[in-house]
Amino acid sequence: FLAEHNRQPKPFTWTADPDKIIAAVKRGHQVLDSIH
């Protein structure tokens, strides 16, 4: 698989919305903080 894939590599394209990622991280921190 790797040998075949590396013959025609494609650049990674970020498709996630940065605001959604930041919101998810904040929610994760809130959950962790509430456990302690």
RAGIGI-V10651 format. One record per backbone hydrogen bond with DSSP energy under -0.5 kcal/mol. CO is the residue of the C=O (numbers start at 0). NH is the residue of the N-H. Records with the same first field share a line. If there is no record, write none. Layout:
CO=NH, NH
//
This chain:
0=4
1=5
2=6
3=6, 7
4=7
5=8
11=13
15=17
16=19, 20
17=21
18=22
19=23
20=24
21=25
22=26
23=27
24=28
25=29
26=30
27=31
28=32
29=33
30=34
31=35
//
